[in-house]
Amino acid sequence: MSLDSETTAWISGFASGVATCSVGLYLLHRRAQRRSEPALVDDDGTAIPIE
């Protein structure tokens, strides 16, 4: 199967967009996880949940 340059460029752009979207979702997920962790940690490493 032979692809012309326009089709190849479209496929490349589409793959790049999918990768960018995946990275964005990953970063949002990481930020949400970080937000749910306790905000305070004692000097000895004990987590203090915020209520």
C-alpha positions as CSV (number, residue, x, y, z in Angstrom):
1,M,0.0,0.0,0.0
2,S,1.4,3.4,-1.0
3,L,0.5,6.6,0.8
4,D,0.9,10.0,-0.6
5,S,2.7,12.7,1.4
6,E,-0.6,14.4,2.5
7,T,-1.9,11.2,4.0
8,T,1.4,10.4,5.7
9,A,1.4,13.9,7.2
10,W,-2.2,13.5,8.4
11,I,-1.4,10.1,10.0
12,S,1.7,11.6,11.7
13,G,-0.2,14.6,13.0
14,F,-3.0,12.4,14.3
15,A,-0.5,10.1,16.1
16,S,1.1,13.2,17.6
17,G,-2.2,14.5,18.8
18,V,-3.1,11.2,20.4
19,A,0.2,11.1,22.2
20,T,-0.2,14.7,23.4
21,C,-3.7,13.9,24.7
22,S,-2.4,10.9,26.5
23,V,0.3,12.9,28.2
24,G,-2.2,15.5,29.2
25,L,-4.6,13.0,30.8
26,Y,-1.6,11.3,32.6
27,L,-0.6,14.7,34.1
28,L,-4.2,15.5,35.2
29,H,-4.4,12.1,36.8
30,R,-1.1,12.7,38.7
31,R,-2.3,16.1,39.9
32,A,-5.6,14.6,41.1
33,Q,-3.7,11.9,43.0
34,R,-1.4,14.5,44.6
35,R,-4.4,16.6,45.7
36,S,-5.9,13.6,47.6
37,E,-2.8,12.9,49.7
38,P,-2.5,14.4,53.2
39,A,-1.3,18.0,53.1
40,L,0.8,17.9,56.3
41,V,3.7,15.7,57.2
42,D,5.3,15.7,60.6
43,D,9.1,16.0,61.0
44,D,9.3,12.2,61.6
45,G,7.4,11.5,58.4
46,T,4.0,10.9,60.0
47,A,1.2,12.0,57.7
48,I,-1.5,14.3,59.2
49,P,-4.8,14.1,57.3
50,I,-6.6,17.4,56.8
51,E,-10.2,17.2,57.9
